Amino acid sequence: MQLLENMYLCPKILNNMEYQYHIFAPYRVCPLGAHVDHQHGLVTGFAIDKGVDLWFNVRDDGVVNLSSRTFEGDVSFEVSKPSQVKEHHWGDYARGAKYALRKRFELKRGIDGVLQGSLPVGGLSSSAAVLTAYVMAFAKANDITLQPFEVVKIASEAEREYIGLNNGLLDQACIALGKKDGLLFLDCDSNDWRIIKRNPDMPDFEIGIFFSGLTRSLVNSDYNLRVFECKTAAWNMLAYTDQPLKTFDKTFLRDIPKATFEKTRIAMPARFARRAEHFYSEYRRVRQGVTAWETGNMKLFGKLSFDSCESSIHNYECGSPELIAIYETMRGLPGVYGGRFSGAGFKGACIALVDPTHKEEIEKVLTEKYLEQFPEYENTFQVFWVRPDDGARFV
């Protein structure tokens, strides 16, 4: 398996400082497989050609000094000492990476580093990209060789256990494993994954990112609540069918057959039934979407992505008025194959797979209609165009 680095190293000059190493960790988009990774569902995704850059040098004294060209303030800590209480600051992601690595390895050497993001957009898993970059950097500094899926698991654990976001593996998997010429397909139960090469018959597409201008921290949103609701739905099904209950952390909808859901859905509270309905219907959509991708059927693949967003709105019940407005506009525009909320759906952006010949008109119409409804975002609403790219790497 290909390692997440190459052996070719050359100095990088930044702000009159020379850095020996440079990591690029891309952002990600998920056209199908929304809100199911934490229930061990099936997911798909792309790494994209925008992301986070981390330049760094290795320090032998174990000190980590970080600055950011995106956020204010500096970060400094010792890599060999346990992470203390979170500071609710961008430096927590570096401490989280250290926390997860120290559970497995001894860390002695630190880094001097500079971090920079390329898009001011929520919903593209920038936090997972940053964590991935830090895990790779601390591993490199301490002569630790990690396979790509090890990076996925360590970075996901850092976000879940240290940052406090009850995520699955989707974000880090897209970021670490993505390929520019294919779609990532990941089973979050078995951790089996593969890259499905693009069918030669598939039409050309670009990915539109429509940033609402709305920002919010997922840790303080309903993201974690939705995870608990899914697990509660699973508990309901087990209880109604007199099956043994597991502890909450070991309870997943994936472990319960859909037939059990059909038998018990009327008995359980409606909100929990809706969460489960989203999971089981999304499982089916991902299966259908993989077949559509393999056969080059972009029309069907796009429709399934639209259907996923409908379920996100009505069954998973996420999506701000701003995101719903963008989605409802874009799904009626010529040249949009499909799309949905990006990320958790509680902030940020919508994404769409589009015919590049239509993108100028799509941007024009979408911008006009959105700002008619939400003029307060005139200075913050943005449109970006990206393409799939390879996953996190040394450059």
N, C-alpha and C positions, 0 to 999 in steps of 0.2 A: 504494500500500500504506500502511496506517495506521502512523504512527510510534508509538514506544513512550513517547510523552509527550504532554501537551497544553500549550497555551499559557497555561492558567489557573493562576496561581501565587498562593498566599496564605501568610502566615507561619504556622508551627506552633509551639505552645508545648509544651516538654517539659522537665521538671526546672528550671523557671524560666528556661529558655533559649529564645530565639526562633530557629526554623529556617525558612529560606525554602523548602526543598525536602523532599519526602517521597516515597520510592519504596516500593511494596509489591511484593515478589517472592514469588509463591505457591510452596508445596510442590507436588509432583506425585505421581500414582499412575499405574501402567501395568497395565491389565487384561489386555493381550495384547501379546506382543512382548518377552518376557523374555530377557535375556542374548544378544541378537543384534545390537544396534546397533553393537558394536565389530567385527562381521563384515559390516557393511553390509547388515543384514537389514531387515525391515519391522517397524514398531512402532506402537503406539497409546498414547494417554495423555490424562489430564485434568490441568489445573491445578486446585487446590482452594482453598477459601476460608480457608485458614490458611497462614501463610507468614512471611516475614521483612520487617520494616520497617526502613528506613534513613532517618533524618532528617539533613540536612546543610546547611551553609553553604559557600560558595566562599571560598577563600583565594588571594590574588594572589601570595603568596611561595613557592608550590609545596610547602608542608608539608602532610602528611596527619596529622591527629590523630583517632584513633578510640577510642571507648569502647563497652562492650557492657553491656546490661541482662540478658544471658544468661550471659556468661562473665566471668571475673575478669581484671583487668589492663587496661592501656591500650596503644595502638599508636601509634607515631609514626615517620614516614619522609618522605623527600623524593621527590616524584613524578617529578622530572626525572632522577634518578639510577638506574642499573641496580639491579635487585633483587639483594641479596646472598644468602648461604646461607640456606635456610629455617630458621626458628626453632622449627618444630613447635608452633605456637601459633596461635590463631584469626586472628591478624593475617596469617598466610601467605596467606589468601584475598584480602585486599586487595592484597598485594604481587603475587600471581599475576595479578590483574586488571590491575594496572599493567604487569606484564611483557608480557602479551599485547597490550595497547593500544600500548605503546611500540614494538612491532615494526612498527606501521602508521602511528602518528601521533606528533607532538611533543606532549608534555605539559608544561605550564608552571604550571598552577594546581592547587592541592590542595584539600582539604576539611577541615572540622571536622565530624565525624559521630558519631551514636549509632545502634547496631544493636540490634535486639531480635527474637528468634524467638518464635513463638506456640505451638509444641508441642514438648515434650521427648522427641521420638521419632526413632529412627533408621530409615532405609529410605524416607524421603520426599524424599531428595535436597536436604536443607537446605544442603549445601555448594554445590550448583549454584545454589540460590536466592540464597545470599550472593554468589557470584561474579557472577551476573547483575546484582544490585543495585549492586555496586561498579563493574562495567563501565559501567552506565548513569550512575552518579554521576560518575565521572571523565570520561566523554564530555561530560556536561552542563557540568561545570566548565570544560572546555576548548573549548566551542562546537563539538563534533564531533557531527554528525548521523548516527545509525546506523539502518538499517532493522532490523526485528525479527530476520531471519535472520542478519544480521551480528553482532548481539548473541549469538545462539546459537553461532556459530562461534568468536567471540573468547572467550566464557566457557568453552566446551568445551576450547579450546586451552590456556587457563590451567590448567584442572584436570588436563589430560593432561600438559603439558610442565613446569609449575611444581610443582603439587601432587604429581604422580607417579601418578595413577590412570589406567589405560589404558581410558578410557571412549570411548563413541561420542557421538552427538548427542541421544539420547533425553531425558535429564534437562533439559538447557537448552532443548530445543525445546518440551517440554511447558510449562515455566515461562514462556518468552517468547511462545509462540504460542497457548496455550490459550484456549478460549472457553467461557463457562458453558453455552451452549446446544448444544454439539457435542463430538464426539470428534476429537482430532488423529490423523491418519493420515500417517505419515512414511516415505518410502523413504530409508534411510540410505546408499544407494549413489548415487542421482541427486540426493538432497536435495530432491526434489519432495515437497510436502506440501499437505494440504488439511484443512479442518475439515468433518466430516460432520455436518450438522445432525441433531438428534434427531428421529426419526420420530414424528409425532403419535400413532401407535398404541402407542408404547412405554410400558410402565407406569412410574409414578413410582419413583424409587430414591434412596437415600442411600448414601454410602460409609462403611462402618465401618472404623476403623483400630484394630487390636488390638495394642497395644504389649506385647511380651513382658517388658520390663524388662531385656533383654540389650542391652548396648552394646559396640561394638567398632569400631576404625578400619578402613575398607576397605583403606587403603594397606598395612596389616599383616595382612590376611586373605588368603584364597586367591583373591580377586577377580582380581588380575593373573595368577595362575597359570592360571586358567581361560581367560583370553584367550590365553595362550601355547599352551595345549593345543588350542584351536580352530585356531590358526594351524599347529600341528604336524600336526593332522589334515589340513589343506589341503595341507601339504607332502607328507605321505604319499601322498595321492591323485595329486598331480602326479608324484611320483617313480615310483609304481607304474605309471603310464600313460605314462612316458617323455616327459613334458611339461617345458618349461623351468621352472626354479624362479626365483621372484622373491625379493628381499630380504624379510626377515620383516615389516618395516613395511608392505610393499605386498602382502602375502599375506592374502586374505580368503576365507572359505568361499563368499560370495556369487558369486565369480567361477568357481566349479566346479559344473558341472551335477550334479543329484542322480543322474543315471544313472551318472556316474563314481564317486560314492560307493557305489552299489549294487554296482558291479563290484569295488571295492577294499576294502570294509568288512571282509571276512573276513581279509584279509591284514594289516591294520594292528592295532596293539595295541588291546585292547578299550576302554580308557579314552578313546582318541582317537575311536574309532568312536561311543561314546556321546555325546561332545560334538557330533560332526557330526550324529548322529541328532536331537539336540535342535534344532539349527539348522534342518534341513530340515523337521522336523515343525512347528516354530513358524512357519516361513514359511507353511505350509499353513493353520495355525490362524488366523493373522492375516488371510489372504485370506478365509477362511470367516467370521471375526468381523466384518470390514468389511461383508460382505453381510448378516449377521444384524443389525448395527446399522442399516444403511440400510433394512431392511424392518421394523424394530421388534421383532425376535424376541429379546427379552431372555433367554428360556429357553435358546436356543442360544448366545447370546453368553456367558452365565454358565457354561454347561457347558464351552465352549472355554477359559475362564479357569481352571476347575478342571483341565482336561486339561493346560494349560500348567504348572500347579504340579506335577502328577504327573511331567511330563517334567523339570522343574527338580530334583525330588528324585532321580529314578532315572537320568536321562541326564546332566544337568548336574552332579548331585551337590552341590547346595548345600542349605542348610537345617539349622539347629541342631535338637536335640531339642525345644527350646521352640517354635520356629516350626512344626515338623511337628505337634506336639500341638495347637496352635491351629488349624492348617489342617484336621486330621482331624476335629476337633470341629465347626468351623463348616460344613463341607461337608454335614453330616448334619442341620443345623438348618432347620426350616421358615422360609421367608422369605428365605433366602440364595440369591440367583440364581447367584452364582459368586464366585470370589476366588482369591487366590494370595499368595505372599510378596511383600512390597513391597520394591523395590530389588533389591540384589544377592542377598539371601537369606542373608547371613552374619551378620546382626544384626537387631535392630529389631522389625519389625511384619509382620503380615499385613493385607491389605485385602480387603474383600468388598463387592459390590454387593447391597443388601438392600431388601426391601419395608419402607418406613418404619413400617407398621402392626405389624411384628414386632420392631422394634429393641429394645424394652425387654426382651422375653423372650430375645432373642438375647444381649444383654449379660449378663443374669442367669445364664443357663445356661453360657455360655462362661466367665464369670468363675469360677463354682463349679467347673467341670470342670478348668480350667487350674490353679487354685490347689490342687486336690486332688493334682495331679501335681507341682506346683512351688511348694510353700508358701513357699519362700525369696524369691519375688517378690511377696509379699503387699503390700509397701509401694511397689512400682514398676510392677506391671502396671496398665495403664490402657486405657480404651476411649474413643475419640473418634468423633463423627459429623460428617461434612463433606459438602459438595456441590461439584460442578464450579464453576469460577469463571474469569474472564478472566485473561489472562497478566500479566506484570510491567508495571507502569505507574507514572507519576507521579500522586499523589492529592492 
